[in-house]
Amino acid sequence: MVGPAPAVVGGMSTVAATLASEFRADDAVELSLLDSGGGIGPRGYLRFPAALAAVATRRYDLLHLHVASRGSTLRKAMLAGVAARRSVPYVVHLHGAGYVDFLAGLNDRTRAAVRGFFTGAAGIVVLGDAWRDVLVRDLGIAPERIAIVNNGVRPLPRVADADKADDRAVVFVGELSRRKGADLLAQAWTTLVGRGEASGWRCLCLGPTPDAEALASIEAMPAPARASLELVGPVTGDNKDALISRASVFCLPSRAEGLPMALLEAMSAGLPAVCTDVGSIAEVVDDTNGRLIASGDVGALTQALGELLTEDALRARLSDGAFATWNAGFTSARMASRVAAVWAAAVEGRGDE
């Protein structure tokens, strides 16, 4: 399984690590993770030659490629070509939130090469219906060749609502960037504090701050609003899990997404979600478990957050709905089972059926 190293902060590395954990005790599958150098900028390319050599020389029955746009597609296509020359099947697992824009920017020759990368796969995995439709529409992939495997997570601890009464928090998980909607969150939070609707609440932002423009919008907030919005920085493992579990509302007003693992983790802990209708989020969030709003609509974001901050009964009902949604369709075991089915078909030569 090829992708960014498990230590890299991000959804793709989290999916790979989660799958590795699910298969660790499986006698039928021996799964090893191979770091292809993604997720850490240009210096990550220094790791790629070793990955290429491993794919060219090691013994394996199947190559599973976690794929995002740009350099990720280039690297994984090269690895796929090596596997194909060894007559080893490969599976493409598409993640990148920016893949629509990536495909739109390709010239005809490069688009044909990307299409060949996908059509040459023994299995294609996408995160939801919306991403299947992208591949059908933009690359001409036959829909029956595409398997929908929703992301899944192991449950985070669910903290009783009464134990949060003295320390209410909205949690945002992801890089503080325009793509993730950090600027919109800053605007909405400023309004809520100004109206008095966020009294007694904090807004916790968990993640790196690579976007100077988004960070500037936060730093420019009025003092009362800025005082209650905390830039925690990148956190992982138990620290991240504890901060999410002790929060009361999850918010991710992204402009582009795949299917965020952080959203599913929050729902497993019973957090209602306020998210935008991008990527496959609309296949998860609805009025039974949170609020789904249009991308870029700061007014709708402010209203949705205000409702959840001020209406305890509504928040409690949506909390139960969030947990139920995770439990019914977005567990790590369910994700692993569906991936295993794709692997079985690929290895047995049924990937095109």
C-alpha positions as CSV (number, residue, x, y, z in Angstrom):
1,M,0.0,0.0,0.0
2,V,1.6,3.2,-1.2
3,G,0.9,6.7,0.2
4,P,2.3,9.3,2.5
5,A,3.9,8.1,5.7
6,P,1.5,7.5,8.7
7,A,3.2,10.3,10.6
8,V,2.1,12.9,7.9
9,V,-0.9,14.9,9.0
10,G,-3.7,14.4,6.6
11,G,-6.7,12.3,5.5
12,M,-4.8,10.1,3.0
13,S,-2.2,9.0,5.5
14,T,-4.9,8.5,8.1
15,V,-6.8,6.2,5.7
16,A,-3.7,4.2,5.0
17,A,-2.8,3.9,8.7
18,T,-6.4,2.9,9.6
19,L,-6.5,0.2,6.9
20,A,-3.1,-1.2,8.1
21,S,-4.4,-1.4,11.6
22,E,-7.5,-3.2,10.5
23,F,-5.5,-5.8,8.5
24,R,-2.8,-6.3,11.1
25,A,-4.5,-9.3,12.7
26,D,-5.8,-10.7,9.4
27,D,-4.2,-14.0,8.6
28,A,-5.4,-13.8,5.0
29,V,-3.7,-10.5,4.2
30,E,-0.1,-9.3,4.8
31,L,-0.2,-5.6,4.3
32,S,2.9,-3.3,4.3
33,L,2.9,0.4,3.9
34,L,5.3,2.1,1.5
35,D,6.1,5.8,1.9
36,S,6.2,7.4,-1.6
37,G,7.2,10.8,-0.2
38,G,3.9,12.7,-0.3
39,G,2.6,15.2,2.1
40,I,5.8,17.0,3.1
41,G,6.6,19.2,0.2
42,P,9.4,19.1,-2.4
43,R,11.8,17.2,0.0
44,G,9.3,14.3,-0.1
45,Y,10.5,13.5,-3.6
46,L,13.8,12.4,-2.0
47,R,11.9,9.3,-0.7
48,F,10.4,8.4,-4.0
49,P,13.4,6.5,-5.5
50,A,13.4,4.1,-2.6
51,A,9.7,3.5,-3.2
52,L,10.3,2.9,-6.9
53,A,13.0,0.4,-6.2
54,A,10.8,-1.4,-3.7
55,V,8.0,-1.7,-6.2
56,A,10.5,-3.0,-8.8
57,T,12.1,-5.6,-6.7
58,R,10.0,-6.8,-3.8
59,R,7.5,-9.7,-4.0
60,Y,3.9,-8.7,-3.7
61,D,0.5,-9.8,-5.1
62,L,-1.1,-6.4,-5.3
63,L,-0.2,-2.7,-5.3
64,H,-2.7,-0.4,-3.7
65,L,-2.0,3.3,-4.6
66,H,-3.5,6.2,-2.6
67,V,-3.8,9.0,-5.1
68,A,-4.2,12.7,-4.9
69,S,-3.7,15.3,-7.7
70,R,-0.5,16.7,-9.3
71,G,2.7,15.1,-8.1
72,S,0.8,12.3,-6.3
73,T,-0.8,11.2,-9.6
74,L,2.6,11.4,-11.4
75,R,4.4,9.3,-8.8
76,K,1.7,6.7,-8.5
77,A,1.4,6.4,-12.3
78,M,5.1,5.6,-12.4
79,L,4.8,3.0,-9.7
80,A,1.8,1.5,-11.5
81,G,3.8,1.2,-14.7
82,V,6.5,-0.7,-12.9
83,A,4.0,-3.1,-11.3
84,A,2.2,-3.6,-14.7
85,R,5.5,-4.6,-16.3
86,R,5.9,-7.2,-13.6
87,S,2.3,-8.4,-14.3
88,V,1.2,-7.4,-10.8
89,P,-2.2,-5.8,-10.6
90,Y,-2.7,-2.4,-9.0
91,V,-5.6,-0.6,-7.4
92,V,-6.1,3.2,-7.6
93,H,-7.7,4.8,-4.5
94,L,-8.6,8.4,-5.3
95,H,-8.6,10.9,-2.5
96,G,-7.6,14.4,-3.5
97,A,-10.1,17.2,-2.9
98,G,-8.6,19.2,-5.8
99,Y,-8.9,16.5,-8.4
100,V,-11.7,18.2,-10.4
101,D,-9.5,21.3,-10.9
102,F,-6.5,19.2,-11.6
103,L,-8.2,17.3,-14.4
104,A,-9.7,20.6,-15.8
105,G,-6.2,22.0,-16.1
106,L,-4.7,19.1,-18.1
107,N,-3.9,19.2,-21.8
108,D,-5.2,16.4,-24.0
109,R,-2.0,14.4,-24.0
110,T,-1.7,14.5,-20.2
111,R,-5.4,13.8,-19.7
112,A,-5.0,10.7,-21.9
113,A,-2.1,9.5,-19.8
114,V,-4.1,10.0,-16.6
115,R,-7.0,8.1,-18.1
116,G,-4.6,5.3,-19.0
117,F,-3.4,5.2,-15.4
118,F,-7.0,4.7,-14.2
119,T,-8.1,2.3,-17.0
120,G,-5.1,0.1,-16.5
121,A,-6.0,-0.5,-12.9
122,A,-7.4,-3.8,-11.7
123,G,-9.6,-1.8,-9.3
124,I,-10.6,1.8,-8.8
125,V,-11.8,3.0,-5.4
126,V,-13.5,6.4,-4.8
127,L,-14.9,7.9,-1.6
128,G,-18.5,8.4,-2.7
129,D,-21.0,8.9,-5.5
130,A,-19.7,12.4,-6.3
131,W,-16.2,11.1,-7.0
132,R,-17.4,8.3,-9.1
133,D,-19.3,10.8,-11.2
134,V,-16.1,12.9,-11.6
135,L,-14.2,9.9,-13.1
136,V,-17.1,9.0,-15.4
137,R,-17.6,12.5,-16.6
138,D,-14.0,13.8,-16.8
139,L,-12.1,10.6,-17.7
140,G,-14.7,8.5,-19.4
141,I,-14.3,5.6,-16.9
142,A,-17.1,3.1,-17.0
143,P,-19.1,3.4,-13.8
144,E,-19.2,-0.4,-13.2
145,R,-15.4,-0.4,-12.9
146,I,-15.5,2.0,-9.9
147,A,-16.0,0.8,-6.4
148,I,-17.4,3.2,-3.8
149,V,-15.7,2.7,-0.5
150,N,-16.6,5.4,2.1
151,N,-13.9,6.4,4.5
152,G,-14.2,4.8,7.9
153,V,-12.7,5.4,11.3
154,R,-12.5,3.7,14.7
155,P,-14.7,5.4,17.3
156,L,-13.4,8.1,19.5
157,P,-14.5,8.2,23.1
158,R,-18.0,9.8,23.5
159,V,-18.0,12.2,26.4
160,A,-21.3,12.8,28.2
161,D,-22.8,16.2,27.4
162,A,-23.1,17.1,31.1
163,D,-19.3,16.7,31.4
164,K,-18.8,19.5,28.8
165,A,-21.2,22.0,30.4
166,D,-18.4,24.2,31.8
167,D,-16.2,24.1,28.8
168,R,-18.1,24.2,25.5
169,A,-16.1,24.1,22.3
170,V,-16.5,24.1,18.6
171,V,-13.7,22.2,16.9
172,F,-12.2,22.7,13.4
173,V,-9.7,20.0,12.3
174,G,-7.5,20.6,9.2
175,E,-5.0,23.1,7.8
176,L,-6.0,26.6,8.4
177,S,-6.4,27.5,4.7
178,R,-8.8,29.1,2.4
179,R,-9.6,25.7,0.9
180,K,-10.7,24.5,4.4
181,G,-12.8,27.7,4.9
182,A,-10.7,29.0,7.8
183,D,-11.4,32.5,6.7
184,L,-15.2,31.9,6.7
185,L,-15.0,30.4,10.2
186,A,-13.3,33.5,11.4
187,Q,-16.0,35.7,10.0
188,A,-18.8,33.5,11.4
189,W,-17.2,33.3,14.8
190,T,-16.7,37.1,14.9
191,T,-20.4,37.6,14.2
192,L,-21.5,35.0,16.8
193,V,-19.3,36.6,19.5
194,G,-20.6,40.0,18.6
195,R,-24.2,38.8,19.0
196,G,-23.5,37.1,22.3
197,E,-24.4,33.7,20.9
198,A,-21.0,32.3,21.6
199,S,-20.9,33.3,25.2
200,G,-19.2,30.5,27.2
201,W,-17.8,28.8,24.1
202,R,-14.4,28.4,22.6
203,C,-13.5,27.6,18.9
204,L,-10.5,25.2,18.7
205,C,-8.6,25.1,15.4
206,L,-6.5,21.9,15.2
207,G,-4.0,21.8,12.3
208,P,-1.1,23.6,10.6
209,T,-1.2,27.1,9.4
210,P,0.3,27.1,5.9
211,D,-2.0,29.7,4.4
212,A,-0.8,33.3,5.2
213,E,-4.0,34.9,3.9
214,A,-6.3,32.7,6.1
215,L,-4.1,33.2,9.1
216,A,-4.2,36.9,8.6
217,S,-8.0,36.9,8.5
218,I,-7.9,35.2,11.9
219,E,-5.3,37.5,13.4
220,A,-7.4,40.5,12.2
221,M,-10.5,39.4,14.2
222,P,-11.8,41.8,16.8
223,A,-10.2,41.2,20.2
224,P,-13.2,39.5,21.9
225,A,-13.7,37.1,19.1
226,R,-10.0,36.4,18.7
227,A,-9.7,35.7,22.4
228,S,-12.0,32.8,22.2
229,L,-10.6,31.3,19.0
230,E,-7.6,29.1,19.8
231,L,-5.0,28.1,17.2
232,V,-3.9,24.8,18.8
233,G,-1.6,23.7,15.9
234,P,-1.1,20.2,14.5
235,V,-2.0,17.5,16.9
236,T,-2.2,13.7,16.4
237,G,-3.0,10.6,18.3
238,D,-4.5,10.6,21.8
239,N,-4.2,14.4,22.1
240,K,-6.2,15.0,19.0
241,D,-8.8,12.4,19.9
242,A,-9.2,13.9,23.4
243,L,-9.7,17.5,22.0
244,I,-12.3,16.3,19.5
245,S,-14.2,14.1,22.0
246,R,-14.5,16.9,24.6
247,A,-15.8,19.3,22.0
248,S,-19.6,19.7,21.4
249,V,-19.7,20.8,17.7
250,F,-17.6,20.0,14.7
251,C,-17.2,22.6,11.9
252,L,-15.5,22.3,8.6
253,P,-16.7,25.0,6.0
254,S,-14.4,23.8,3.2
255,R,-14.5,24.9,-0.4
256,A,-13.2,21.5,-1.6
257,E,-13.0,18.1,0.1
258,G,-12.9,14.4,-0.5
259,L,-14.5,12.7,2.5
260,P,-12.8,14.1,5.7
261,M,-11.6,11.6,8.2
262,A,-11.8,14.2,10.9
263,L,-15.6,14.6,10.2
264,L,-16.1,10.9,10.7
265,E,-14.0,10.9,13.8
266,A,-16.1,13.7,15.3
267,M,-19.3,12.0,14.4
268,S,-18.1,8.8,16.1
269,A,-17.8,10.8,19.2
270,G,-21.3,12.2,18.8
271,L,-20.5,15.7,17.6
272,P,-23.0,17.3,15.3
273,A,-21.3,18.6,12.2
274,V,-21.6,22.0,10.4
275,C,-20.1,21.4,6.9
276,T,-20.3,22.5,3.3
277,D,-21.8,20.5,0.5
278,V,-18.5,19.7,-1.3
279,G,-16.9,16.4,-2.2
280,S,-18.8,13.5,-0.6
281,I,-19.7,15.4,2.5
282,A,-23.3,15.7,1.3
283,E,-23.5,11.9,1.4
284,V,-22.8,12.0,5.2
285,V,-24.2,15.2,6.7
286,D,-27.9,16.0,6.8
287,D,-30.5,17.4,9.1
288,T,-30.4,14.3,11.3
289,N,-26.8,14.7,12.4
290,G,-25.8,18.3,11.7
291,R,-26.2,21.1,9.2
292,L,-25.1,21.1,5.5
293,I,-24.6,24.5,4.0
294,A,-23.5,25.8,0.6
295,S,-19.8,26.4,0.1
296,G,-18.8,30.0,0.7
297,D,-22.1,31.0,2.4
298,V,-20.9,32.7,5.5
299,G,-24.4,33.7,6.5
300,A,-25.6,30.1,6.4
301,L,-22.5,29.1,8.4
302,T,-23.2,31.7,11.1
303,Q,-26.8,30.7,11.3
304,A,-26.1,27.0,11.6
305,L,-23.4,27.4,14.2
306,G,-25.6,29.8,16.1
307,E,-28.4,27.3,16.3
308,L,-26.1,24.6,17.7
309,L,-24.5,26.9,20.2
310,T,-27.7,28.1,21.6
311,E,-30.2,25.2,21.4
312,D,-29.2,22.4,23.8
313,A,-32.1,20.1,22.8
314,L,-31.2,20.4,19.1
315,R,-27.6,19.8,19.8
316,A,-28.4,16.7,21.8
317,R,-30.7,15.2,19.1
318,L,-28.1,15.8,16.4
319,S,-25.4,14.3,18.6
320,D,-27.3,11.0,18.7
321,G,-27.8,11.3,14.9
322,A,-24.1,11.8,14.3
323,F,-23.1,8.7,16.2
324,A,-25.8,6.7,14.5
325,T,-24.6,7.8,11.1
326,W,-21.0,6.8,11.8
327,N,-22.1,3.5,13.3
328,A,-24.3,2.6,10.3
329,G,-21.9,3.3,7.5
330,F,-18.5,4.8,8.4
331,T,-16.7,2.4,10.7
332,S,-13.1,1.4,9.9
333,A,-14.2,-2.3,9.8
334,R,-16.7,-1.5,7.1
335,M,-14.1,0.4,5.0
336,A,-11.6,-2.5,5.4
337,S,-14.1,-5.1,4.4
338,R,-15.0,-3.2,1.2
339,V,-11.4,-2.6,0.3
340,A,-10.7,-6.3,0.8
341,A,-13.4,-7.1,-1.7
342,V,-11.8,-4.9,-4.3
343,W,-8.4,-6.6,-3.6
344,A,-9.9,-10.0,-4.0
345,A,-11.5,-9.1,-7.3
346,A,-8.3,-7.5,-8.6
347,V,-6.0,-10.5,-7.6
348,E,-8.4,-13.0,-9.1
349,G,-8.6,-11.1,-12.4
350,R,-12.2,-9.9,-12.0
351,G,-11.4,-6.2,-11.8
352,D,-12.9,-5.5,-15.2
353,E,-16.2,-7.4,-14.6
